[in-house]
Amino acid sequence: MAKIEFRHVSKRFGAVEVIPDMDLVIEDGEFAALLGPSGCGKSTSLFMLAGIYLPSGGELLFDGHLVNEVEARDRNVGIVFQSYALYPHMSVRDNILFPLRFKKTPRDEALARVKAAADLVRVTELLDRRPSELSGGQQQRVALARALVKKPQLLLLDEPLSNLDASLRLSMRTEIKSLHEQLGVTTVLVTHDQIEATTMADRIICMRAGRIEQVGTPDDLYLRPSSLFVAGFIGSPPINLVAGKAEGGTFTADGTRFPVVGASGEITVGLRPEHLRFGEAGFAGRITQIEPMGREILYVVETGMGAVRVLEQGSFVGHTIGEQVKVAFRPENSLVFETKRQKLIVGAHVRTPA
Amino acid sequence: MVTQAAPAMTMAPSEPEIDWDSLASRARLARRTRAVVLYAFLIAVSLPIILPYFWLVTIAFSARTGVAETAVLWRSMAVVVPVIVGFWLAAALARNRRQLWFGFAAVAAVAVVAFALLVGPDLHLGNFIFLWEPDFASVVRSRVGEVKGAVQFPNVWHAFGNSILIAGAQTAIVVTVASLAAYYLSRFQFPGRSSMLRSLLVLHAFPVLTLIVPMFLMLYWIGLLDTLFGVILVLVAFELPFAIFIMKGFFDAVPWDIEMSALTDGASRRQAFVSVVLPQVRNGILAVAVFTFIRGWEEYIFVFTFLIRNSNWTMSLYMYWVRDDVMGVDYGVVSAVGVFYLVPSLILYMAAQRYLMQMSVGGVKG
């Protein structure tokens, strides 16, 4: 188990600066998720942790020890790749055994540990098969067993669920989380899928273009996104963003006026679809599209400020396309950002227009 | 829309009745005719390829010293050509797998009987005299009264050993160097990498024979002329570029992930290469090895130019001198040497066929 620290870490590939300056602490035993769109530097950070990439600058510390120069094989890091990266020419047993080969573990002990790791992820009956004979979910488990068999001080998961089908993804999510609770190993998950990050991780590090946008619990990121980027990245269906101008307590966006508190100048208002509801009062619009999603229904409402998504709970479609509606929200659910700096204005909010 | 579609619908019944049965039988006939024409064509063009080998073997086992006899060839052909047609007919007429095997077995049985009756009495092993009689040239010549002037042949097993040595050593060196070089080219970025890749192909495009005089001089000055090692070096130099190029394609197809995984699992770069990457390119190595071995086995020009002493002869030189010395007297012996020379590469090809196919399937990617 280890506490991980990035101190002003940077990474360049030739002229391309992937990570300019990264500062981050991951506590011992924590489950952290690096979340961001592809190309944001999250995988690069992961590979620096694994020791596959050398940082171009700064310090990388495990438990306070500088590990910049320590080779991958000496870091005792377990990693599960997106492709699982099982060795195709070896049986499952030899795959899981592989990390112990280089540790000079006695044969009996090694086999016992392989058995234990296989039991942990329930692949014991597959030990004699080849990876090509396994399903995606089984390969995933074997990869986990291989990463865990060496009792790593740090477990790295690189998009571990993206190659699984929807139902498997759901069960693996639960399984990985309970594994983490059971073993308590410091775990870093890399994903571009916000659901994976919010469901599994204790803390999410949201990245964009090599920089950390926000670090916080899933709740922090959802309820108090520090920037427009985080607000837009977290939440599905995505948040409605309305840009406009606030003057003298009134926010005006394309002719629609809202009372505003605590902000002035160019601002952008964020309203999550699930926080909007149809009512007697509110801003007016016309329903142009209805998407029933099972336990909730997504309405696309054309308003004076453009299309607004409204998510209603329940499976009853109570409205029709073309219907004129009014949309309301609770002031505390509105998020107000400075348009220019893209930062959240803490304490500011807007109200439903009367 | 609806009103436009209506007239079109009503027109259908007024069209003449379609005779589906005659259409089907016409299509069936056309399909059969196409198949017959195709197979006839394929048999016709494959005969000139198969026949020389067939004749080579027949002559090797039937010709007698000083006798220019072709009747046995025609008799053997009278067996083989109907057999090929018979196999084809069996394949064409069989309605299921069992009938197919039954038909093949019947044709094969008839073929064996016919061969034993028509060709069998003429078969003998006397032409393989060179296998146990090093001075076979004198023996063969003495049968027709010519005693003097026979070439001093080395033991054929000596030439065989030389050929194995040249082909084997060349293969070992090429496979080792090509694997390492191709891995580096595939995985590492270094100045001049792309121009090196280009030059690999350009090197392969040169006709190697143009270099035969400079190579001769070089070997002479180094002191490797008339040594097997010299020839091996020359062959390695000419075979390497293409082998590297082929191997690079195989290494490119190995995902980075498993290598990174091996590194984090505690392997050093070298251990990862040996225990994880190399097994993935096993088929590539086998394919390159087989091609290189056969290339060395059939090598003629360089051994002819660079090897002089008859203790350094390879099988191709042995074959050349046999042809030179006893062809006029006994072409049966020449054919027998040919068969003996052919067998190892045939065995190798058959054993490695599965892997050679991979080369076109999984192999070459820029």
Contacts between the chains, C-beta under 8 A, distances in Angstrom:
chain1	res1	chain2	res2	distance
A	47	B	260	7.5
A	50	B	260	7.3
A	50	B	264	5.0
A	51	B	263	7.5
A	51	B	264	6.9
A	52	B	260	5.1
A	52	B	263	6.3
A	52	B	264	7.1
A	72	B	260	7.8
A	72	B	263	4.3
A	72	B	264	5.0
A	73	B	263	6.1
A	73	B	264	7.2
A	73	B	265	7.5
A	73	B	266	4.3
A	73	B	267	6.1
A	73	B	268	6.3
A	74	B	266	7.9
A	75	B	264	7.4
A	77	B	264	5.5
A	78	B	264	7.4
A	79	B	260	7.7
A	79	B	261	6.6
A	79	B	264	4.9
A	81	B	257	4.6
A	81	B	260	7.3
A	81	B	261	6.1
A	82	B	257	7.7
A	83	B	255	6.4
A	83	B	257	4.9
A	85	B	255	6.9
A	85	B	257	3.7
A	85	B	258	4.6
A	85	B	260	7.2
A	85	B	261	4.0
A	86	B	258	7.5
A	87	B	258	5.9
A	87	B	261	7.8
A	87	B	262	7.5
A	87	B	276	5.6
A	87	B	279	7.8
A	88	B	258	7.7
A	88	B	280	6.8
A	89	B	279	4.1
A	89	B	280	6.8
A	89	B	282	7.7
A	98	B	262	7.3
A	98	B	265	5.4
A	98	B	275	7.9
A	99	B	265	4.0
A	99	B	266	5.5
A	101	B	266	7.6
A	101	B	275	8.0
A	102	B	265	7.1
A	102	B	266	3.6
A	102	B	267	5.7
A	102	B	271	6.9
A	103	B	266	6.1
A	146	B	261	8.0
A	146	B	265	7.2
A	150	B	265	7.4
A	150	B	266	7.2
